[in-house]
Amino acid sequence: MTTRHNQAKREYGHSSHACLLTPEEVAARLSVAVQTLAHWRVRGTGPSYVHLSARCVRYPEPTLEQWVAERLQDSTAENSSK
């Protein structure tokens, strides 16, 4: 079984041109608060991220785009608990 963490590691490792986004940039793109991203990181429900240091978190752009794409829905009847 492949975990999301291991999958993200493989995908990011193959893309040397991936852009690393700050939490502020990601929050602006998703129209959510930076604190919401922090809560998602704690719960493990948000997009995959890179922990560069104790106070430095970045989001690889390709994994953010994939996370958003996985949440596309055509109706309210679809499962929205991802």
Stockholm file with secondary structure:
# STOCKHOLM 1.0

chainA/1-82         MTTRHNQAKREYGHSSHACLLTPEEVAARLSVAVQTLAHWRVRGTGPSYVHLSARCVRYPEPTLEQWVAERLQDSTAENSSK
#=GR chainA/1-82 SS CCCHHHHHHHHHHTCTTCCEECHHHHHHHHTCCHHHHHHHHHHTCSCCCEEEETTEEEEEHHHHHHHHHTTCCSSTTSCCCC
#=GC SS_cons        CCCHHHHHHHHHHTCTTCCEECHHHHHHHHTCCHHHHHHHHHHTCSCCCEEEETTEEEEEHHHHHHHHHTTCCSSTTSCCCC
//
